[in-house]
Amino acid sequence: MPKVRRRTPAPSSAGSHCLRPAPSGPEGTTGPDAEAARARGLPALADRREDDALSWLDGGQEHRGPLSPLGRSQAGRGRRPWILGIAAVGAVALVAGLAGLAVPSRTGRAGGRTPANARRTAGGRSAPADRSQGAATASFPPADFSAADPPPAWSGPLPYPLLIADRGDHRLVEVSPAGSVLWQYPAAPAGAAATAVAWSVDGTGVFAVGETQGVVEEVDMASGRVLWQYGAGAQSLNHPTAVAPAPGGDVLVADTRDCRLLTVSPAGRVVATWGAAQSGYCTSDPAAGRLGYPESVDAVPGGDWLVGLAANDQIALLDASGRPVWSEPAPPLGGGFVVDATAAPGGLVVVTGFSNPGTVTEFDPGTGAVLWTYAPPAGPGALDNPRAALVLPNGDVAIADTGHDRVLVVDPSTGRVVWQYGGAGRLSAPSGLALDVWRNWKA
């Protein structure tokens, strides 16, 4: 694996949680994920709420109100170079990332772009009748951009809007860097509890995972229509937690409690299966075909897949046929378990540890070196059972702080929270993140 320069921690200051080992001693809690966690003998998710709305931390002081300006300079932050195409999905979370991820290229832009309805062929796709519930408007922007050719960026630490799996509110919601709601599905929160989200290969659709319902579906953003769904009836998924787009229009689904990954076509056909249900508690040994509780899947260059395995806390890179390229122990997670593994530039991996207080850590799987960890033991920046992290193009990291009902953006070079959205009435147990580089919401 390529080596990178180790970051030097910034001087400590009040309210700044810099690079350091993760704390130990998780606190077992109860909440929306309690039953799923107990089934695996793992910590449960806290069911807590905060009244933090739109706010950020700077120099140890919490500020509320509009996010721009952010009360700090963007210069001299020692961040990584601008890298287009970082991250995504979550999901948990989750999902089809933007950081050098192997998302198939789109067919073109503007006039040459394939319309959303034209790509929805009749080849077996069956969507529920008229479930058009998205908050689409006549001014809904088209998906004319991509990670390789993004729209104009917003000022501040969050360059583009965030798509969030707002699990407790049973909806998907897209939020601008200024904190306004740009889109949500359903328009009136009443649907399944989405655990993870990922973009379709052309950005016109969103893949959503309903863990407790055992379904994965694709929603057309412009119309709010469900294009297809898998997992109902005889189609069996056992608490899926992640999804990512695969070549040819298929999707890769983490069927977590059955300890396997499925490649599923929109026609409802299982194209490939990696791993299998095990007797008793699942264990992880990718070389032997055992994938113990896969919590996340992320596409990486070359057609490989980065997988986070909760059993034995393993991070594995699988090739296009499901064979392991490598498998390494996760870095220390403060007593929690792997709930998300996301590809970062330079062959690095960002791992989210599900615990309270929670941890987010970047490490080099080639050397095992921990490059940075965000894990405040207490205070306004502490994490409560986070479920997903997303590397942003400017080097900052967005975190779904699930137990605190919020999403944070953290600057790894300083350890400070530089952007925050959530709190009562805004988010409830967010668990998946995806960055919208597909459309120009500023136009």
Secondary structure as GFF3:
##gff-version 3
##sequence-region A 1 443
A	DSSP	alpha_helix	34	39	.	.	.	ID=ss1
A	DSSP	beta_strand	55	58	.	.	.	ID=ss2
A	DSSP	beta_strand	61	64	.	.	.	ID=ss3
A	DSSP	three_ten_helix	110	112	.	.	.	ID=ss4
A	DSSP	beta_strand	162	166	.	.	.	ID=ss5
A	DSSP	three_ten_helix	167	169	.	.	.	ID=ss6
A	DSSP	beta_strand	171	175	.	.	.	ID=ss7
A	DSSP	beta_strand	181	185	.	.	.	ID=ss8
A	DSSP	beta_strand	194	199	.	.	.	ID=ss9
A	DSSP	beta_strand	205	210	.	.	.	ID=ss10
A	DSSP	beta_strand	215	220	.	.	.	ID=ss11
A	DSSP	beta_strand	226	230	.	.	.	ID=ss12
A	DSSP	beta_strand	242	245	.	.	.	ID=ss13
A	DSSP	three_ten_helix	247	249	.	.	.	ID=ss14
A	DSSP	beta_strand	251	255	.	.	.	ID=ss15
A	DSSP	three_ten_helix	256	258	.	.	.	ID=ss16
A	DSSP	beta_strand	260	264	.	.	.	ID=ss17
A	DSSP	beta_strand	270	275	.	.	.	ID=ss18
A	DSSP	three_ten_helix	286	288	.	.	.	ID=ss19
A	DSSP	beta_strand	294	300	.	.	.	ID=ss20
A	DSSP	beta_strand	304	309	.	.	.	ID=ss21
A	DSSP	three_ten_helix	311	313	.	.	.	ID=ss22
A	DSSP	beta_strand	314	318	.	.	.	ID=ss23
A	DSSP	beta_strand	324	329	.	.	.	ID=ss24
A	DSSP	beta_strand	337	344	.	.	.	ID=ss25
A	DSSP	three_ten_helix	345	347	.	.	.	ID=ss26
A	DSSP	beta_strand	348	354	.	.	.	ID=ss27
A	DSSP	beta_strand	359	363	.	.	.	ID=ss28
A	DSSP	beta_strand	370	374	.	.	.	ID=ss29
A	DSSP	beta_strand	388	391	.	.	.	ID=ss30
A	DSSP	beta_strand	397	401	.	.	.	ID=ss31
A	DSSP	three_ten_helix	402	404	.	.	.	ID=ss32
A	DSSP	beta_strand	406	411	.	.	.	ID=ss33
A	DSSP	beta_strand	416	422	.	.	.	ID=ss34
A	DSSP	beta_strand	430	435	.	.	.	ID=ss35
###
